Amino acid sequence: MNKIVTKYLDNSCYKVYGGSNKDLLKYPFDLIMFTGGPATGREVAKAAAEHLTPCILELGGKSPTIVDKDVDLEKALLAIIFGKFTNNG
């Protein structure tokens, strides 16, 4: 994820952090996006609530997706749906 974010997104706006959530979540953010398991998701949601930070929790998913404004939307949707229904563990 870090390789993709640093290559395609504005690095002054977007950061990927792969360390301990407990250390990172002490700080306020504008928005938290989390992909992972339900137990850690609860910790993230609790910490976000302390700072009134909105958060997007994608729990247990294997296909996080970013859709750019310039994408062929029909092609992107087909790929997302394919990934959603073929990723059954």
Secondary structure as GFF3:
##gff-version 3
##sequence-region A 1 89
A	DSSP	alpha_helix	2	8	.	.	.	ID=ss1
A	DSSP	alpha_helix	21	24	.	.	.	ID=ss2
A	DSSP	beta_strand	32	36	.	.	.	ID=ss3
A	DSSP	alpha_helix	38	50	.	.	.	ID=ss4
A	DSSP	beta_strand	55	59	.	.	.	ID=ss5
A	DSSP	alpha_helix	73	86	.	.	.	ID=ss6
###
